[in-house]
Amino acid sequence: MTRSPSSSLTKRRAALMAGVVGLAVAGVAVGQFGYPSTPALAQTTQAPAANLSASTFSFADIVQKVTPAVVSVKVKKDGSAQQMAMGDEDGPGGEVPPQIERFLKRFGLENGPQGPQGPMQRMPRNGAPGERRVVGQGSGFIISADGYVVTNNHVVDGAAEVDVTTTDGKEYTAKVIGTDPRTDVALLKIDGKADLPFVKLADGAPRVGDWVIAVGNPFGLGGTVTAGIVSARGRDIGSGPYDDFVQIDAPINRGNSGGPTFDLSGNVIGMNTAIVSPSGGNVGIAFAIPSETVRTVVDQLRQNGSVERGYIGVQIQPVTDDLASGLGLNAAEGALVAQVQADTPAAKAGLKSGDVVTKLNGEPVKDARDLSRKIGMMKPGTSVALVVMRDGKTLPFDVKLEQLPGEKQMAALSGQDKAGHDVPRLGLQLAPAKSVQGAGNDGVVVTEVDPNGPAAARGIRSGDVILDVGGKAVSSPADVRDGLAAAKTENRKAVLMRIKGEQGVRFVAITLDPKARG
């Protein structure tokens, strides 16, 4: 006997909202540590699983082999606490995950049909204090026979309890071993098991055009399989300095967060984390965290419960065409050092403001993001070889990485912990233009932009030069802070800034939040 879809399911589907969405309310993904293979699954995923004959082509064999390791995830949270990101399939949810909200703004989709709060921001349901209830469902995959599971950080962030359900209907309680918000990766553990089916992370990166298969839990429907190809690599969706997403065109929907995307050998090439969509549903563009990033982060989470990142102590910015011309470079490549912080590895090694880092350990540095991502994925104590261009000369430097400081330490290093205390926060790091070679003599250079800050929302980018704030010329970060403080004192709702960028000089109005602090 067949049944028509329930009215509640119809309502849930009709409630999908516009924007770039985190793929789950809450979810779990599973990775690979390189444990000894088990007969249950690992041995069967080494040979190509698809019959490539044009008349009999099918993904059925590979799907049959990998789906036992793909799980559904239910996340519970105290009713008195804030809802999990993205809500659940049956009712309202919480706020959009930060990395997705930034991408929404980037595409001009932050104000969807649901009103000014944005397409994904819905009011939490009422719940009695202390009550635990399901607030999210997502996807995941098992990476070891003894029960390690990987998922997105935004899926389990703040969870009081995580339950994992396998395709055969067995349900387990999982413990959160560690999370890494910077890469949106989380590691879970199912206790008391030693014979679970698992899948492996791919050793190499996929090629653009390769077939891929996504398995997950869209809309809480359980194991669902879709197929497509890798349509791009190295995507930056504005979620942070370590963006390096694989773009795939397999149909991906809400509830797939933390789920795996496989190659035709059954290896995980990425963990699904976001889609771009004007309707809230799949339109063919999805993003997955590459397997190499998942492996690096998961290994540290398993060993330490947290991730340690390398740090050299410089503020860097992209090399634009204008800067390249001013610096005498042949191409707009590499990372321009805007500022070297005192008593850091870079300062000890002899790097200076105006240096352009062109190589790291013999490999070319494409841009500032490339350098930041590569350094951040290395462990403290690692020695790296940098090649920089200075005054037309190529110079080598050996730098020993230190531990990336916490936010308070970073603020102190950049001199912004107290200086801007009473100034509404812009989300910018600045340096006098005169101190940055090729930036000119007037104004203040933007060396780093917080993707969540009000300046980023107005299109201000690294490399832009702030010329005026509130009608007054500025030449130092202190001048900018003074201009903002004056606007706040006069109870202005916004301050007008004149900015020079790649597209010329323009005025930008920045809304001032009286509650925000620098």
C-alpha positions as CSV (number, residue, x, y, z in Angstrom):
1,M,0.0,0.0,0.0
2,T,1.3,3.5,-0.9
3,R,0.8,6.7,1.0
4,S,0.7,10.2,-0.2
5,P,3.2,12.6,1.5
6,S,2.0,13.9,4.8
7,S,0.8,17.4,5.2
8,S,3.6,18.1,7.6
9,L,6.2,17.0,5.1
10,T,4.5,19.2,2.4
11,K,4.6,22.1,4.8
12,R,8.2,21.5,5.6
13,R,9.2,21.5,1.9
14,A,7.1,24.6,1.3
15,A,8.9,26.4,4.1
16,L,12.3,26.3,2.4
17,M,13.8,29.7,2.2
18,A,16.0,31.7,-0.1
19,G,19.7,32.0,0.2
20,V,22.9,30.1,0.6
21,V,22.2,27.5,3.2
22,G,24.2,25.5,5.7
23,L,23.3,22.0,4.6
24,A,22.0,20.9,8.0
25,V,20.3,21.9,11.1
26,A,22.7,19.6,12.8
27,G,24.7,16.8,11.3
28,V,27.5,14.4,11.6
29,A,30.1,13.5,9.0
30,V,32.7,10.8,9.2
31,G,36.3,10.7,8.0
32,Q,39.3,8.3,8.0
33,F,42.3,7.8,10.2
34,G,43.9,5.0,8.2
35,Y,42.9,2.3,10.6
36,P,43.2,-1.3,9.4
37,S,40.5,-2.1,6.9
38,T,37.6,-4.3,7.9
39,P,35.9,-6.9,5.7
40,A,32.6,-5.1,6.2
41,L,33.4,-2.2,3.9
42,A,36.9,-0.9,3.5
43,Q,38.1,-3.8,1.4
44,T,35.3,-3.4,-1.1
45,T,35.9,0.3,-1.8
46,Q,39.2,0.0,-3.4
47,A,38.2,-1.2,-6.9
48,P,36.1,1.0,-9.3
49,A,32.5,0.5,-8.4
50,A,30.7,1.8,-11.5
51,N,30.2,-0.2,-14.6
52,L,31.4,2.2,-17.3
53,S,29.7,0.5,-20.2
54,A,27.5,3.0,-21.9
55,S,24.5,0.6,-22.0
56,T,24.7,-0.5,-18.3
57,F,26.2,2.4,-16.5
58,S,25.0,2.4,-12.9
59,F,26.1,3.7,-9.5
60,A,24.3,0.9,-7.7
61,D,27.3,-1.1,-6.7
62,I,29.2,1.7,-5.2
63,V,26.1,3.0,-3.4
64,Q,25.5,-0.4,-1.9
65,K,29.1,-0.5,-0.6
66,V,29.3,2.9,1.0
67,T,25.9,3.6,2.4
68,P,26.3,1.4,5.5
69,A,28.9,3.9,6.8
70,V,26.7,7.0,6.1
71,V,24.6,8.0,9.1
72,S,21.8,10.4,10.0
73,V,22.4,12.7,13.0
74,K,19.9,14.1,15.4
75,V,21.0,17.0,17.7
76,K,19.5,17.8,21.0
77,K,19.9,21.0,22.9
78,D,18.7,22.5,26.2
79,G,15.4,24.2,25.6
80,S,16.6,27.3,27.4
81,A,19.5,27.7,25.1
82,Q,19.6,29.3,21.7
83,Q,18.4,27.1,18.9
84,M,20.8,25.2,16.7
85,A,21.8,26.9,13.5
86,M,19.4,26.4,10.6
87,G,16.5,25.1,12.7
88,D,15.0,21.6,12.2
89,E,12.8,20.0,9.6
90,D,9.6,20.4,11.6
91,G,9.7,23.9,12.8
92,P,11.5,27.2,13.3
93,G,15.2,27.3,13.9
94,G,18.0,29.6,14.9
95,E,20.4,31.8,13.2
96,V,22.2,31.2,10.0
97,P,25.7,29.7,10.5
98,P,28.2,32.7,10.3
99,Q,30.0,31.3,7.3
100,I,26.7,30.9,5.4
101,E,25.5,34.4,6.4
102,R,28.6,35.9,5.0
103,F,28.0,34.1,1.7
104,L,24.4,35.3,1.7
105,K,25.6,38.9,1.9
106,R,28.1,38.3,-0.8
107,F,25.3,37.3,-3.2
108,G,22.9,39.9,-2.0
109,L,20.5,37.3,-0.6
110,E,20.5,38.2,3.1
111,N,17.0,39.6,2.9
112,G,14.9,36.8,1.6
113,P,11.1,36.5,1.4
114,Q,10.9,36.0,5.2
115,G,11.6,39.6,5.9
116,P,14.5,41.8,7.1
117,Q,15.9,39.2,9.4
118,G,17.1,37.3,6.4
119,P,16.0,34.1,4.6
120,M,17.3,31.7,7.2
121,Q,16.8,33.5,10.5
122,R,13.7,32.3,12.2
123,M,12.5,32.7,15.8
124,P,13.2,29.7,18.1
125,R,10.3,27.6,19.2
126,N,9.3,27.9,22.9
127,G,10.7,25.3,25.2
128,A,10.7,24.8,28.9
129,P,14.0,25.6,30.6
130,G,16.2,22.6,30.9
131,E,14.1,20.6,28.4
132,R,16.0,18.6,25.8
133,R,14.5,18.2,22.4
134,V,15.5,17.5,18.8
135,V,16.4,20.7,17.1
136,G,18.2,19.4,14.1
137,Q,18.9,16.6,11.7
138,G,21.9,16.2,9.4
139,S,24.2,13.7,7.8
140,G,27.5,12.0,8.6
141,F,29.8,9.2,7.8
142,I,31.9,6.7,9.9
143,I,35.6,6.8,9.4
144,S,36.8,4.0,11.6
145,A,35.6,0.6,12.8
146,D,35.7,1.8,16.5
147,G,33.1,4.5,15.8
148,Y,34.7,7.9,15.0
149,V,32.4,10.1,13.0
150,V,33.1,13.5,11.4
151,T,30.6,16.3,10.7
152,N,30.4,20.1,10.3
153,N,31.0,22.2,13.4
154,H,27.9,24.3,12.6
155,V,25.8,21.1,12.8
156,V,26.8,20.2,16.4
157,D,27.8,23.6,17.8
158,G,26.3,23.9,21.3
159,A,24.7,20.4,21.2
160,A,23.8,18.9,24.6
161,E,23.3,15.4,23.0
162,V,24.0,13.9,19.6
163,D,22.4,10.7,18.4
164,V,23.6,8.8,15.3
165,T,21.4,6.4,13.3
166,T,22.9,4.0,10.8
167,T,21.1,2.9,7.6
168,D,20.0,-0.4,9.3
169,G,18.1,1.6,11.9
170,K,20.5,1.2,14.8
171,E,20.8,4.3,17.0
172,Y,23.8,5.3,19.1
173,T,24.7,8.2,21.4
174,A,27.8,10.0,20.1
175,K,30.2,12.2,22.1
176,V,31.7,15.4,20.7
177,I,35.4,14.8,20.8
178,G,36.4,18.2,19.4
179,T,35.4,21.0,16.9
180,D,37.2,23.4,14.7
181,P,35.0,26.4,13.8
182,R,37.6,27.8,11.4
183,T,37.2,24.9,9.0
184,D,33.7,23.9,10.1
185,V,34.8,20.4,11.0
186,A,33.8,18.4,14.1
187,L,34.7,14.9,15.4
188,L,32.3,12.6,17.2
189,K,32.8,9.2,18.8
190,I,30.4,6.2,19.2
191,D,31.5,4.3,22.3
192,G,31.5,0.5,22.8
193,K,31.8,-0.5,19.1
194,A,34.6,-2.1,17.2
195,D,33.1,-3.5,14.1
196,L,31.3,-0.6,12.4
197,P,31.4,-0.2,8.6
198,F,33.5,2.8,7.6
199,V,34.8,4.7,4.6
200,K,38.1,6.2,3.7
201,L,39.1,9.7,2.9
202,A,40.6,10.0,-0.6
203,D,44.4,10.5,-0.7
204,G,44.3,12.8,-3.7
205,A,42.2,15.8,-4.8
206,P,39.5,15.2,-7.5
207,R,39.8,16.7,-10.9
208,V,37.2,19.1,-12.3
209,G,34.9,16.9,-14.4
210,D,35.2,13.8,-12.2
211,W,32.0,11.9,-11.3
212,V,31.0,12.1,-7.7
213,I,28.2,10.6,-5.5
214,A,26.7,12.3,-2.5
215,V,24.9,10.3,0.2
216,G,23.0,12.0,3.0
217,N,19.9,12.8,5.0
218,P,18.1,15.7,3.2
219,F,15.0,17.0,4.9
220,G,15.3,14.2,7.4
221,L,14.2,11.6,4.8
222,G,17.0,9.2,5.5
223,G,19.7,7.8,3.2
224,T,19.4,9.6,-0.2
225,V,21.8,9.3,-3.1
226,T,22.5,11.9,-5.8
227,A,25.2,12.1,-8.5
228,G,27.0,14.8,-10.4
229,I,30.5,16.0,-11.2
230,V,33.2,18.2,-9.6
231,S,32.6,21.6,-11.3
232,A,35.3,23.6,-9.7
233,R,38.0,23.6,-7.0
234,G,39.6,26.0,-4.6
235,R,36.4,28.0,-4.1
236,D,36.4,30.9,-1.5
237,I,32.9,31.5,-0.2
238,G,33.9,34.0,2.4
239,S,33.7,31.8,5.4
240,G,37.2,32.4,6.6
241,P,40.9,32.4,5.8
242,Y,41.0,28.6,5.2
243,D,38.4,28.4,2.5
244,D,39.4,25.9,-0.2
245,F,36.1,24.3,-1.1
246,V,35.4,21.6,-3.8
247,Q,32.4,22.8,-5.9
248,I,30.1,20.0,-7.0
249,D,26.9,19.9,-9.0
250,A,25.3,16.9,-7.4
251,P,21.8,17.8,-6.0
252,I,22.4,18.7,-2.4
253,N,19.7,20.0,0.0
254,R,19.2,20.9,3.7
255,G,20.0,18.0,5.9
256,N,23.0,17.0,3.8
257,S,25.4,18.9,6.0
258,G,28.3,16.8,7.2
259,G,27.5,14.1,4.6
260,P,30.1,12.6,2.3
261,T,30.7,13.0,-1.4
262,F,32.4,9.9,-2.9
263,D,34.5,9.2,-6.0
264,L,33.9,6.1,-8.0
265,S,36.2,4.1,-5.9
266,G,34.1,4.7,-2.8
267,N,36.6,7.2,-1.2
268,V,35.4,10.4,0.4
269,I,36.6,13.4,-1.6
270,G,34.8,16.0,0.5
271,M,32.3,16.7,3.3
272,N,29.2,18.7,2.2
273,T,28.8,22.0,4.0
274,A,26.9,24.6,2.0
275,I,24.8,25.3,-1.1
276,V,23.9,28.5,-3.0
277,S,20.3,28.8,-3.9
278,P,17.7,31.5,-4.5
279,S,14.9,29.2,-3.3
280,G,16.4,27.3,-0.3
281,G,16.5,24.1,-2.3
282,N,19.1,22.6,-4.7
283,V,19.8,24.5,-7.9
284,G,23.1,22.7,-8.7
285,I,25.9,24.5,-6.8
286,A,27.2,22.9,-3.7
287,F,30.4,23.1,-1.7
288,A,32.4,20.4,0.2
289,I,35.3,20.6,2.5
290,P,38.2,18.8,0.8
291,S,39.2,15.4,2.2
292,E,42.8,16.6,2.8
293,T,41.5,19.4,5.1
294,V,39.2,17.0,6.9
295,R,42.0,14.6,7.5
296,T,44.4,17.2,8.8
297,V,41.8,18.7,11.2
298,V,40.4,15.3,12.3
299,D,43.8,13.9,13.2
300,Q,44.4,16.8,15.5
301,L,41.0,16.7,17.0
302,R,41.4,13.0,17.8
303,Q,44.8,13.5,19.4
304,N,44.3,16.8,21.2
305,G,40.6,17.6,21.1
306,S,41.5,20.9,19.4
307,V,43.5,22.2,16.5
308,E,46.8,24.0,16.8
309,R,47.7,26.3,14.0
310,G,51.0,27.8,12.8
311,Y,51.5,31.5,12.9
312,I,54.3,33.9,11.6
313,G,52.9,37.2,12.9
314,V,52.2,39.3,9.8
315,Q,49.3,41.2,8.5
316,I,49.0,40.5,4.7
317,Q,46.9,41.7,1.8
318,P,46.4,40.7,-1.8
319,V,48.6,42.1,-4.5
320,T,46.4,44.1,-6.9
321,D,47.5,45.1,-10.4
322,D,48.2,48.7,-9.1
323,L,50.2,47.4,-6.2
324,A,52.1,45.0,-8.5
325,S,53.0,47.9,-10.8
326,G,54.1,50.1,-7.8
327,L,56.2,47.2,-6.4
328,G,57.8,46.4,-9.8
329,L,56.3,42.9,-9.9
330,N,55.6,41.2,-13.2
331,A,52.2,39.9,-12.0
332,A,49.6,40.4,-9.3
333,E,50.6,37.4,-7.3
334,G,51.9,36.6,-3.8
335,A,51.0,38.1,-0.4
336,L,52.0,41.6,0.5
337,V,53.2,42.1,4.1
338,A,51.3,45.2,5.4
339,Q,52.6,44.9,8.9
340,V,55.1,42.8,10.9
341,Q,54.0,42.4,14.5
342,A,56.7,42.8,17.2
343,D,58.3,39.8,18.8
344,T,56.8,37.3,16.3
345,P,58.4,34.6,14.1
346,A,58.4,37.0,11.1
347,A,60.0,39.8,13.1
348,K,62.7,37.5,14.4
349,A,63.4,36.2,10.9
350,G,63.8,39.7,9.5
351,L,60.6,40.2,7.4
352,K,59.6,43.8,6.8
353,S,56.5,45.8,5.8
354,G,56.4,46.0,2.0
355,D,57.8,42.5,1.4
356,V,55.9,40.3,-1.0
357,V,55.9,36.6,-0.1
358,T,56.2,34.7,-3.4
359,K,57.1,31.2,-2.3
360,L,56.5,28.9,0.6
361,N,58.7,25.8,0.9
362,G,59.5,26.1,-2.8
363,E,55.8,26.3,-3.9
364,P,54.4,29.5,-5.4
365,V,52.1,31.6,-3.2
366,K,49.1,32.6,-5.3
367,D,47.7,35.3,-3.1
368,A,47.3,36.3,0.6
369,R,44.5,33.7,1.2
370,D,46.7,31.0,-0.2
371,L,49.6,31.9,2.2
372,S,47.2,32.2,5.2
373,R,45.6,28.9,4.5
374,K,48.9,27.0,4.1
375,I,50.5,28.5,7.2
376,G,47.4,27.9,9.2
377,M,47.3,24.2,8.4
378,M,50.8,23.7,9.7
379,K,51.7,22.8,13.2
380,P,53.5,25.2,15.6
381,G,57.2,24.4,15.7
382,T,57.4,23.7,12.0
383,S,60.2,25.5,10.1
384,V,59.2,27.0,6.7
385,A,61.3,28.5,3.9
386,L,59.9,31.8,2.5
387,V,61.0,33.6,-0.6
388,V,60.1,37.3,-0.7
389,M,60.6,40.2,-3.1
390,R,62.0,43.3,-1.5
391,D,63.1,46.4,-3.5
392,G,63.3,44.3,-6.7
393,K,65.5,41.6,-5.1
394,T,64.6,38.0,-4.2
395,L,65.5,37.1,-0.6
396,P,65.2,33.8,1.3
397,F,64.0,33.6,4.9
398,D,63.7,30.6,7.3
399,V,60.8,31.1,9.8
400,K,59.9,28.8,12.7
401,L,56.1,28.8,13.2
402,E,54.6,29.5,16.6
403,Q,51.1,28.8,18.0
404,L,48.4,31.0,16.6
405,P,47.4,33.4,19.5
406,G,43.9,33.6,20.8
407,E,41.6,36.5,19.8
408,K,42.6,38.6,22.9
409,Q,46.3,38.1,22.2
410,M,45.8,39.0,18.5
411,A,44.1,42.2,19.5
412,A,46.9,43.1,21.8
413,L,49.5,42.4,19.1
414,S,47.8,44.6,16.6
415,G,47.3,47.4,19.2
416,Q,43.6,47.4,19.0
417,D,42.5,45.9,22.3
418,K,42.1,49.1,24.2
419,A,42.6,51.9,21.6
420,G,39.2,51.3,20.0
421,H,37.4,50.2,23.1
422,D,34.6,52.9,22.8
423,V,34.4,52.9,19.0
424,P,31.8,50.8,17.1
425,R,33.6,47.9,15.6
426,L,34.2,47.9,11.8
427,G,35.9,44.6,11.5
428,L,39.0,46.0,9.9
429,Q,42.7,45.9,10.5
430,L,44.5,49.0,9.2
431,A,47.9,50.4,8.5
432,P,49.1,53.8,7.4
433,A,49.3,53.9,3.6
434,K,52.9,55.4,3.9
435,S,54.0,52.2,5.7
436,V,52.8,49.9,2.8
437,Q,55.0,50.0,-0.3
438,G,53.0,50.8,-3.4
439,A,49.9,52.0,-1.4
440,G,50.7,55.7,-1.8
441,N,51.1,58.5,0.7
442,D,47.5,59.3,1.6
443,G,45.0,57.5,3.8
444,V,44.9,54.2,5.7
445,V,45.2,50.8,4.0
446,V,42.8,48.0,4.9
447,T,45.0,45.0,5.6
448,E,42.4,42.5,6.8
449,V,38.6,42.4,6.8
450,D,36.4,40.4,9.2
451,P,33.8,38.8,6.9
452,N,31.2,39.2,9.7
453,G,31.9,42.9,10.2
454,P,29.9,45.9,9.0
455,A,32.7,47.0,6.7
456,A,32.6,43.7,4.8
457,A,28.9,44.0,4.4
458,R,29.5,47.3,2.5
459,G,32.0,45.8,0.1
460,I,35.2,47.0,1.7
461,R,38.1,44.7,0.9
462,S,41.7,44.1,1.8
463,G,43.8,46.6,-0.2
464,D,41.3,49.4,-0.1
465,V,42.5,52.8,1.1
466,I,40.4,54.8,3.5
467,L,40.9,58.5,2.6
468,D,38.2,60.3,4.7
469,V,36.0,59.5,7.7
470,G,33.2,61.8,8.4
471,G,34.6,64.4,6.0
472,K,38.0,64.5,7.6
473,A,41.2,63.1,6.0
474,V,42.8,60.2,7.8
475,S,46.4,59.1,7.8
476,S,46.5,56.5,10.7
477,P,44.3,53.9,12.3
478,A,43.9,56.3,15.2
479,D,42.4,58.9,12.9
480,V,39.8,56.4,11.7
481,R,38.9,55.5,15.3
482,D,38.6,59.2,16.2
483,G,36.3,59.8,13.3
484,L,34.1,56.9,14.3
485,A,34.1,58.0,18.0
486,A,33.1,61.5,16.9
487,A,30.2,60.2,14.9
488,K,29.1,58.1,17.8
489,T,29.3,61.1,20.2
490,E,27.0,63.0,17.8
491,N,24.5,60.1,17.8
492,R,24.8,59.6,14.1
493,K,23.3,56.4,12.7
494,A,26.0,56.1,10.1
495,V,29.4,57.5,9.1
496,L,30.4,58.4,5.6
497,M,33.8,57.1,4.4
498,R,35.6,58.0,1.2
499,I,37.5,54.9,-0.1
500,K,39.9,54.3,-2.9
501,G,39.8,50.8,-4.4
502,E,40.3,48.8,-7.6
503,Q,37.2,50.4,-9.1
504,G,38.2,54.0,-8.2
505,V,37.2,56.3,-5.4
506,R,33.7,55.9,-3.8
507,F,31.8,56.9,-0.7
508,V,30.6,54.2,1.6
509,A,28.1,54.7,4.5
510,I,28.8,52.4,7.5
511,T,25.9,51.9,10.0
512,L,27.0,52.5,13.5
513,D,25.8,50.1,16.2
514,P,25.7,51.9,19.5
515,K,26.1,48.6,21.4
516,A,29.1,47.5,19.4
517,R,32.6,48.0,20.8
518,G,35.9,48.1,19.1
